[in-house]
């Protein structure tokens, strides 16, 4: 399953969105935490809708 997550540094306003393929949202969060700096905050995680792909900028 694909998961859409967003993260940003604590002192920033702009978020970075990523799509991660994982079996569960918890696995997607763990994978993202392993990739981002320690000072970044995860803002949300949601199932990515396969019928409506998200264009990431």
Buried (B, 14 or more C-beta within 10 A) or exposed (E): EBBBBBBBBEEEEEBBBBEBEBEEBEBBBEBBEEEBEEEBEBEEBEEBEEEEEEEEE
